[in-house]
Amino acid sequence: MNRSENVPPNPADAVRKSESQTPEAENPLGSDAPVTETPATDAPFVAKLVDTDASGPTGDEVSAEAEIRSGSPFRIDPPNLVEPELPDTAAADAIGAPYGDFGPFLYTAMGASTAAVIVLLFAALGTWWFPIGGALVAALGIVLSIIGLFSPRRFRYAAIATLAIHMTLFCFSYVRSMA
């Protein structure tokens, strides 16, 4: 058996042949190998794993449901794959977030609690200097403190304290602006 009979034609050579529009193109595999044109398609080439055992199916008999391997063709799978263990839920609950972990909202709540502490200074200055503005800033602090209630334990305590202070400043600013 000649080696050139087992090697499939290169699709790039077929494209070059169709681009050159010459009726007689060179055969890269030798003069005795047939030249076949392959249509240029946009569909990707997918390789399937096929056992080469004599008892197994041939390449033509492999069904479409066969496992398609992805990744490096040179990778060797370890014989005993062990599934990674999921982390313990007790460690996740150590931060003390109420109602479980909210993902990114948890960090938003932590930021809102911190912002409520910072806005507290401006609400106090607004209450003393400009009561209407102090009432608006205190209302913002109330909203931030309510969002901060969903943060972990340390930030939640700060949110509870600032909520009470912002409510007091809002009432005091409101009364001063009406007088």
N, C-alpha and C positions, 0 to 999 in steps of 0.2 A: 504494500500500500504506500502510495506516494504521500509525503507530508503535505503537499499543496492541496490534496483532496480534503483534509481534515480542517483546514483553516478557512473560516468564513470570510467573505469579501469585506473589505473595509468600506463603510458607508461614506467616509470622506472622499475616497477615490471615486465612488459612483457620482457624488455631487460634482467633483472636479470634471468628470467625464461629461456630465450633462451640461456643465457650464461652458466647456470648451467647444461643444457642438461639432466635434470631429467624428465622422462615421467610424473611423478605425482608431480606437484608443489603445494605449499600451496596457497589457495585462500585468499588474504588479506581482502576481503569484506565479508567473511563468507562462509559457506559451501553451501548455497543454491543459491548464485550468480554465473552466468556463468563466466568462465575465457576465455577472448579473447586475442589473441596475436595481438599486433599492430606492424607493421613493423617499424624498426628504420630508419628514413629518416633524411636527412639534411635540409629539408625544414622547415622554421620557422612556428610556430603556429601563426595565425593571428585571433584575436577576432573581431567579428562584433557586432555593436550595434543593438539590436533587441528590438522593443517595445513589452511589454507583454500584450498589450490590447487584448481583445477578438476579436475586429474587425480587428486587424492588422495581418500581415502575420506570419506564424509560422516560426521556425528556418529553416525548410527545404525549405521554399518558398522564402527566402531572396535571391535576385539576387546578382550576382558578382559586380554589379555597386553600391552597397550600400556603404555608407560612412564608411570608416575605421578610427576608432579613434586612435590617437597616444598619447602617454604620459601616465600619471598616470591614472589607472582605478578608482581611488578614487576622482579625481578632479571633482568639480562641476562647470560647466560653468556659468558665470554671465548671468542674463537674458538679459541685454541690453549691447552688446559689441559696443564700440565706436571706430571707426578707428582713429589712431593717425594722427594728422594734420602734413603735410609736412612743413619743415621750410621755412620761407620766403626767396625768392631769393634775396631780397635787402640786407639782412644780409650777404649772401654769396658773393655778389659783393662789399662789403665794403672793402675787402682787395685790390681790384683794380687789379686783375690779368687780363691781356689782353686776349681777346678771350675766356673768361670763365675759369672755374676751370679745370686744367689738372691732378688733383689728385697727384700721386707721382712725376710726372714730375715737378710740381710746386715747390716742395721741392728740387729737383735736380737743378732747375734754381736758387733758392735762394742760394744753396751751390756753384754753379758755379760763381755767382756774388761775393760772399764772397771770393772765391779762386782767382778770378781775381784781387781783391784788394791786397791780400797777394802776389801773383805772381808779382805784380807791383814793389815791392822792389827788387826782384831778377832780373827782366828785366832791371831795372835801374842800378843795380850793374854790370850786365853782359855787358851792353852797354859801361860802363866806363872801365871795366877790361878786358873782353874777348868778342869782338864784334860779333863773329859768334855765341857764346853761348847766348849772349844777344838777337840776332835776333830770335833764336829758342824759347827762353823763352817768348819773346814778341809775337811770333806767337801763342804759347799756351795761352797767356793772351787774344789774340784776339778771339780765339775759345771760351774760358770761358766767355768772355764778351758777345759774340753773344748768347750763351745759356742763360746767365743771363738776356737777354732782355725779356724773357718770365716769369719773376718773378713778385711778387707784386710791387707796386709803389715805395716804399723806396729802394728796391734792384735794381729796374729797373733804377732809377736815377744813382746809383753807377755804374751799368753796362754800361750806356751810357758814363759816365765820363771816366771810365777805358778803354773803347773801343777806345776813341780818344787818350788817353795817350799811350796805347799799340801800336797803329798804328804809332804814332810819334816816339816811341822808336824803333820800327821795322825798319822804314825808316832810322833813325839815325844810328842804328847798321849796317844796310846793306851798307850804304855809307862808314862808318868807316872800314868795313871789306874789301871793294873793294880798298881802298886807300893804 
